[in-house]
């Protein structure tokens, strides 16, 4: 019985769903421009509000560590 209710609820949600196209998204007013500062850091343009994306930071750090190990290994000094 609960399975039927869940299916019926999903159908109702899908019937009310509207497609967002470029014109509808362009009509949105307000908001702030987000600027990527690089390496997983993002800031609002013109304000001091910034935040980081930890998964992006760890991905970049992992690439740097692996590339250093492959290119130089633990026995060759870095340039």
PEMOFEN-V112792 format. One record per pair of residues at least 12 apart in sequence whose ideal C-beta (glycine too) atoms are under 6 Angstrom apart, sorted by the first residue. I is the first residue (numbers start at 0). J is the second residue. D is the distance in Angstrom with one decimal. If there is no record, write none. Layout:
BEGIN
i: <I	I>
j: <J	J>
d: <D	D>
END
This chain:
BEGIN
i: <31	32	38	39	39	39	39>
j: <43	44	59	51	52	55	56>
d: <4.6	4.0	5.4	5.3	4.5	3.6	3.9>
END
